[in-house]
Amino acid sequence: MSINKNSNQYTFAEASGVYADDPPTLFSRIMTKLYTLWACATYPFAATGRNLSLHYASEISRCVVTRMSLGNRVQVGKHTWLTLGMEGPHELKIIIEDNCQIGARCSITAKNNIHLDRGVILESDVLLMDHAHAYEDVTNPIKVQGPTPGGRIRIGEGCRIGRGAVILCDKGEVVLGQNCIVTPRAVVSRSFPPNSVISGNPARTVAQFNAPTVAAGPPATRRSAAELAKREE
């Protein structure tokens, strides 16, 4: 039966709630699966876990993956860019632990070390960068001055980083404790304790919860952090 949206006639798929994938979506899934298998078989990652998903349009250079570790069930989205510097001692520079989700068009660029603990979610267009471009010498173009010494970034277990947020570390270490929420478009350049709701530019703590209080509190209390994050969008 043909679809007629202006009448009460529907196809069996509509009536039953069963829909086949659109051809572009099905094509993307097949290509992503094939690309993931090929990359895991041929790229010299320091470590790869099970059930990875690397979007076929993600940007991961073969020459840098020797210092990159991906855990189980990691998902890397479309046009996401993972890159790192090869100078310095041979150590892991990007570590993404189990069950992390990296949204579309994210950029993770490490000179020293960027570490995502288990269950971290990066929504689309997030930037993680553990260094900056030097610009102190006004007699030379910025592009020839190289990067700053930089620092290290660690994002704790269960954190969620909102769309378009930026986490930078020009020196020292930036650590987000577990279960932090970074609202969309926030710019984070310092550490925050666990269970923080982080917002603004420069970022600040706009709410703070103790894990037992959140778990035991009424529904309104448990929703407040998510509602606050949504209002920031």
PyMOL commands that set and color helices and strands:
alter all, ss='L'
color gray80, all
select helices_A, chain A and resi 12-16+23-42+62-67+142-144+211-216+219-231
alter helices_A, ss='H'
color red, helices_A
select strands_A, chain A and resi 47-48+53-54+59-60+68-70+75-76+81-84+94-96+101-102+107-110+113-116+121-122+127-129+150-155+160-161+166-168+171-176+181-182+187-188+196-199+204-208
alter strands_A, ss='S'
color yellow, strands_A
deselect
rebuild
show_as cartoon
